[in-house]
Amino acid sequence: MTATVIAMTTRSVALVLLCAAVTGLSACGAETSSDVSSTASASAAPVIDLGDGGRYTPVIDAANFVDTVDNPYFPLTSGSRWVYEGTSDGESERTEVVVTGERRSILGISAIVVRDTVSVAGQVVEDTYDWFAQDREGNVWYLGEASRDIENGAVVSTAGSWEAGVDGALPGIVMKASPAVGDAYRQEYYRGEAEDLAEVLEVGADRVVTKEWNPLDPDVVEEKIYERGVGLIGEEKVRGGDGALELVSYTAG
């Protein structure tokens, strides 16, 4: 295994409000009984508009998923490890992400388990297990998370935890097979708990830049940079606070 250190590049790109359906898997704008009600203020325009009228009905077929996640912008090989450092609202922050060798069955899909540990000022404040899987087209789906907020070594909250197929929670996409500028999509949906949205701002030869926004926390907007062959290399709050993380080490599994 080799270690690579990559510096983050930050850039701001104009907002594009378009909707991108996931070919063969999601019905963007279809009339169903699974309508999603916006939780953002009715008086404020959404930062990311999916263009689907609030209706989200992903069609998930376990037979359309593969065992590996090898999307070049979001590769998840067992044993891979990313370490990020930066600041969050004036405090030092360190995040370690590790692809475990574990699997979890969700909606009949064998999902890869990834552990994400966040420390602020040297103290662990969040310990999360995320579940991902890739479809045959190469889209990487987010199937849920078990999140624990920690204070002084004790778990104080599991808010934000969700699992696709449980209590109305629905999966979303974290990286498309062929991202294009203007693509907008849900990364997750568990009403009132997990509603992250993403939009592709830039696609280059070796990187993809996205914007993320959550109507449950409408004042905050983040931008993220993904490098081909590595994955996420940096993120920054561009609205609603101060904070940025950059990849300081990467070890491929």
C-alpha positions in Angstrom: 0.0 0.0 0.0 1.2 3.5 -0.8 0.4 6.9 0.9 -0.3 10.0 -1.0 -0.6 13.6 0.3 -2.8 15.9 -1.7 -3.6 19.6 -1.1 -7.1 21.0 -1.4 -8.0 23.5 -4.1 -11.0 25.7 -3.3 -13.2 27.2 -5.9 -16.6 28.9 -6.2 -18.8 28.2 -9.1 -22.2 29.8 -10.1 -25.4 28.0 -9.1 -27.1 25.9 -11.7 -30.6 24.7 -11.0 -31.2 21.5 -13.0 -32.6 18.1 -12.2 -30.8 14.9 -13.3 -32.6 11.5 -13.1 -30.7 8.4 -12.4 -31.1 6.2 -15.5 -33.2 3.2 -14.9 -33.3 3.7 -11.1 -35.1 6.9 -10.2 -38.3 8.5 -11.5 -37.7 12.3 -11.1 -41.0 14.1 -11.2 -43.3 11.0 -11.3 -46.6 11.3 -9.5 -46.7 8.9 -6.5 -47.9 8.7 -3.0 -44.3 9.1 -1.7 -44.2 12.9 -2.2 -41.4 14.6 -0.2 -42.4 17.8 1.6 -39.8 20.5 1.8 -38.7 21.3 5.3 -37.0 24.6 4.3 -38.6 27.9 4.9 -41.4 28.5 2.4 -40.2 32.1 2.0 -36.6 31.2 1.0 -35.6 29.8 -2.4 -33.9 26.5 -2.2 -30.1 26.5 -2.7 -30.4 23.3 -4.7 -33.6 22.7 -6.6 -34.1 19.1 -7.9 -36.9 20.2 -10.2 -38.9 17.2 -9.2 -41.7 19.0 -7.4 -40.7 17.4 -4.1 -41.4 13.9 -5.3 -38.7 11.3 -4.8 -39.3 7.7 -5.8 -36.0 5.8 -6.4 -36.6 2.3 -7.8 -34.1 -0.1 -6.2 -33.5 -3.6 -7.5 -30.9 -5.5 -5.5 -30.1 -7.5 -8.7 -28.8 -4.3 -10.3 -26.0 -3.8 -7.7 -22.5 -5.2 -7.7 -20.2 -6.2 -4.8 -17.5 -3.6 -5.4 -17.5 0.2 -5.3 -14.9 1.3 -7.9 -16.4 4.6 -9.2 -13.1 6.5 -9.9 -14.3 9.5 -7.8 -15.6 7.5 -4.9 -13.5 4.2 -4.7 -14.1 2.1 -1.6 -11.5 -0.7 -1.4 -11.3 -2.6 1.9 -8.5 -1.2 4.0 -8.4 2.2 2.3 -7.9 5.1 4.7 -8.3 8.9 4.3 -7.2 11.5 7.0 -8.4 15.1 6.8 -7.4 18.0 8.9 -8.7 21.6 9.1 -10.9 23.8 11.2 -14.6 24.0 12.1 -15.9 27.3 13.5 -12.5 28.2 14.8 -11.6 24.8 16.3 -9.1 22.3 14.9 -10.8 19.2 13.3 -9.5 15.9 12.2 -11.5 13.3 10.3 -10.5 9.7 9.7 -12.3 7.5 7.2 -11.6 3.8 6.9 -13.2 1.2 4.6 -13.8 -1.7 6.9 -13.9 -5.4 5.8 -17.5 -5.6 7.0 -20.7 -5.8 4.9 -24.3 -5.0 5.8 -27.4 -6.3 4.0 -29.8 -3.4 3.2 -32.8 -3.8 0.9 -31.2 -7.1 -0.2 -28.0 -5.3 -1.2 -24.6 -6.2 0.2 -23.4 -2.8 1.3 -19.8 -1.8 2.2 -19.3 -0.5 5.7 -17.2 2.7 6.1 -16.2 4.1 9.5 -16.0 7.9 9.8 -14.5 9.3 13.0 -14.4 13.1 13.7 -12.3 14.8 16.4 -12.4 18.4 17.4 -9.6 19.9 19.5 -8.3 16.4 20.0 -11.6 14.9 21.3 -13.8 12.5 19.4 -17.1 14.1 18.8 -18.7 11.8 16.2 -18.3 8.1 15.3 -20.3 7.0 12.3 -20.7 3.8 10.3 -21.9 4.6 6.7 -23.2 2.0 4.2 -22.6 2.3 0.5 -23.2 0.2 -2.6 -22.7 0.7 -6.4 -25.1 -0.2 -9.1 -24.2 -1.8 -12.5 -24.1 1.7 -14.2 -21.5 2.9 -11.7 -23.6 5.2 -9.5 -22.6 5.0 -5.8 -25.6 4.8 -3.5 -25.8 5.9 0.1 -27.9 3.3 2.0 -27.8 4.8 5.5 -25.7 5.4 8.6 -25.4 4.7 12.3 -24.3 8.0 13.7 -23.2 8.7 17.3 -22.5 12.1 18.7 -20.0 12.0 21.6 -19.3 14.3 24.5 -16.6 13.6 27.1 -16.4 10.0 25.9 -20.1 9.3 26.2 -22.7 9.0 23.4 -25.2 11.8 23.8 -27.2 11.5 20.5 -27.8 9.2 17.6 -29.8 11.8 15.7 -29.3 11.6 11.9 -29.1 7.8 11.9 -31.2 6.1 9.2 -31.4 3.0 7.1 -32.9 2.7 3.7 -36.2 0.8 3.8 -36.7 1.5 7.5 -39.4 3.9 8.7 -39.8 5.5 5.3 -36.1 6.2 4.7 -34.9 6.2 1.1 -31.4 5.8 -0.3 -29.7 8.5 -2.4 -26.6 8.9 -4.6 -23.3 10.2 -3.4 -21.5 10.0 -6.7 -22.9 9.5 -10.2 -21.4 7.2 -12.7 -20.9 10.0 -15.2 -21.3 13.4 -13.3 -22.1 16.4 -15.4 -22.4 20.1 -14.5 -25.9 20.8 -13.3 -26.7 17.4 -12.1 -28.7 17.7 -8.9 -29.8 14.8 -6.7 -30.7 13.6 -3.2 -27.9 11.9 -1.3 -30.2 10.6 1.4 -33.8 10.9 2.6 -35.2 10.3 6.0 -37.7 13.0 6.7 -36.7 15.5 9.4 -33.4 13.6 10.1 -31.3 13.2 6.9 -32.1 15.2 3.8 -28.7 16.1 2.1 -28.8 17.3 -1.5 -25.9 17.7 -3.9 -25.3 19.5 -7.2 -22.3 19.1 -9.6 -20.6 22.4 -10.1 -17.6 21.4 -12.1 -16.2 18.4 -13.9 -12.6 18.4 -15.0 -10.2 15.8 -16.4 -9.3 14.5 -13.0 -11.8 16.0 -10.5 -15.4 16.8 -9.7 -16.6 19.7 -7.6 -20.0 19.5 -5.9 -22.1 21.7 -3.7 -24.1 20.3 -0.8 -27.1 21.7 1.1 -29.5 20.4 3.6 -33.0 22.0 3.9 -32.9 21.1 7.6 -30.0 23.5 8.1 -30.7 25.9 5.2 -28.1 28.5 6.1 -25.2 26.2 5.5 -23.7 25.5 2.1 -20.6 23.4 1.5 -18.4 22.6 -1.6 -16.5 19.4 -2.0 -13.7 18.3 -4.3 -13.3 14.7 -5.5 -10.1 13.5 -7.2 -10.1 10.7 -9.7 -8.6 7.5 -8.2 -8.6 8.9 -4.6 -12.1 10.2 -3.7 -12.8 13.2 -1.5 -9.8 15.5 -1.2 -11.3 18.6 0.4 -14.4 20.4 1.5 -15.2 24.0 2.6 -18.2 25.8 4.1 -18.9 28.6 1.6 -21.9 29.9 3.5 -23.2 29.6 7.1 -20.0 29.5 9.1 -16.3 28.9 8.8 -14.7 25.6 8.2 -12.5 23.6 5.8 -10.9 20.2 5.6 -8.2 19.0 3.3 -6.8 15.5 2.7 -3.5 15.1 4.4 -2.9 11.4 3.8 -4.4 8.6 1.8 -3.6 4.9 1.9 -5.1 2.7 -0.7 -6.5 -0.7 0.3 
